[in-house]
Amino acid sequence: MTKKKLVFQILFLLLLIVGTVLIVKQNASLPYVKNQGRVFGTYYHATYQAERDMQQLIEEELRKVDSEFSMFNDTSTVSHINCNEETALSEMFLEVFGLAERINSETSGAFDVTVAPLVNAWGFGFKSSEFPSDEVVDSLRSFVGQQGVKVAKKGAKSVLTKADSRTMLDFSAVAKGYGCDVVARMFRSRGVKNFLIEIGGEIVASGVNPDRKQWSVGVNKPVEDIAQNINELDTVLTITDCAMATSGNYRNFYERDGKKYAHTIDPHTGRPVSHSLLSATVIAPSCAVADAYATAFMVMGEERARQLLEKHRELRALFICAGDDGAHRIWQNISRK
């Protein structure tokens, strides 16, 4: 190697190092932007490091999710399907429906996007103090079950077929998590590396917060008296480059004759679950997955959920359970590597 060539290589390396340092410093000096707004019947909050405010882009992405999965939007894909109107399925819909099918299978049906009629029946019972009769529950169970809904090809398009026209889809147990994932993808596609997006308690965190540390998120303490509007934290988790979702029964139950009935309905029995699990927080690679499993675990209960976690090493969880003495007990595998 000639001396002249060596000098050029050294100069090139020096310029590369200086350029890298300048880029790192520039990125570190970028401000953090905060946005919030309403979506899916709740609120979203976004904190991210970027050169400009991206709220319009965030809400554009969330409107795409709403146009597919909202039961309150008469023009959404789900609304058309629930009215038995044939509609071509988008890639977004197919992605989420495929995820729902997979988790339904992996949880032996504990996660089921067709359970809405049973949830609605029991919800009415909670409000009126009159529970649905066994005959009503058994009648609804006859057309609840995700195995009765399939994607089929009709020419060049994909459509959904239902074994029973009364079957309805409800993606509320996964839509908020998926909305977080969609916004996270948008951020990453535009070079945003440090951000936290939260929708109704479901979260995707990436990089570092404004203090240059990992993001800290809290898990609420199970407090049953909703009238007190207490939001004490049971624990604080430090996360980054992952997603987190929480599902809980402790503020959703009805008590009659000294017995508590949870609002979480088991799709198999058609009735409220009865176990000690009060809250399930799941950390997963995507928020839609975390959201769906948190819901499934609330159906399954602690013992069955822990058995499933042994088979899915990509998932981590924190369970808040009711102890025999009335105190709360925490089980978690968050620290598992």
Secondary structure, 3 states (H helix, E strand, C coil): CCHHHHHHHHHHHHHHHHHHHHHHHHHHHCCEEEEEEEECCEEEEEEEECCCCCHHHHHHHHHHHHHHHCCCCCCCHHHHHHCCCCCCCCHHHHHHHHHHHHHHHHCCCCCCCCCHHHHHHHHHHHHHCCCCCHHHHHHHHCCCCHHHEEEEEECCEEEEEECCCCCCCCCHHHHHHHHHHHHHHHHHHCCCCCEEEEECCEEEEECCCCCCCCEEEEEECCCCCHHHCCCCEEEEEEECCEEEEEEECCCCEEEECCEEEECCEECCCCEECCCCEEEEEEEECCHHHHHHHHHHHHHHCHHHHHHHHHHCCCCEEEEEEECCCCCEEEEECCCCC
